[in-house]
């Protein structure tokens, strides 16, 4: 079985460095998206003066909407890029 549980057996060396590199790149991309969401939505939705230890209802709703919009825009941009790549 392969290192990531997909595909065929690992090469004779036991570790597929190409798959490890791909996994590291994917983790970096996911971390970058997460950090951009946190930064953008935190700035937009949460006051710099913390009045409470938890999010209030307005902040919570704002965060939910902000994250949903972020993913919706990300999806639309991805679809546009795919269609542009397919037609090129």
KOLDRENTI-382238 format. One record per residue (C-alpha): x, y, z. Coordinates in steps of 0.2 Angstrom, whole numbers, padded with zeros to 4 digits, always signed. Layout:
! residues N
XYZ...
//
This chain:
! residues 88
+0000+0000+0000+0006+0018-0004+0011+0031+0009-0005+0040+0008-0016+0025+0006-0020+0027-0012-0014+0018-0028-0002+0004-0029+0012-0002-0018+0027+0010-0013+0043+0010-0023+0057-0002-0018+0064+0012-0006+0047+0011+0004+0044+0030+0004+0037+0039-0011+0046+0056-0010+0035+0064-0024+0019+0060-0014+0027+0067+0002+0031+0083-0008+0013+0084-0015+0006+0081+0003+0017+0095+0010+0011+0107-0004-0007+0103-0001-0005+0106+0018+0004+0123+0014-0011+0128+0002-0024+0123+0015-0015+0132+0029-0014+0147+0018-0032+0147+0014-0037+0145+0032-0025+0159+0038-0033+0171+0025-0050+0166+0030-0046+0169+0049-0037+0186+0045-0051+0192+0033-0066+0187+0043-0058+0192+0060-0054+0209+0054-0072+0211+0047-0082+0203+0060-0074+0205+0077-0071+0222+0086-0053+0224+0092-0060+0228+0109-0065+0211+0116-0080+0214+0128-0084+0196+0131-0074+0179+0131-0085+0171+0118-0092+0178+0101-0109+0186+0103-0123+0182+0091-0119+0196+0079-0101+0191+0077-0105+0173+0076-0117+0176+0061-0105+0188+0053-0091+0174+0054-0103+0161+0047-0108+0172+0032-0090+0178+0029-0083+0160+0028-0098+0155+0017-0094+0170+0005-0076+0166+0005-0079+0148-0001-0092+0153-0013-0081+0165-0021-0066+0153-0021-0078+0140-0030-0083+0152-0043-0065+0158-0046-0060+0140-0048-0074+0136-0060-0069+0151-0071-0051+0146-0071-0056+0128-0076-0067+0134-0090-0053+0146-0096-0040+0133-0095-0052+0121-0105-0055+0133-0119-0036+0138-0120
//
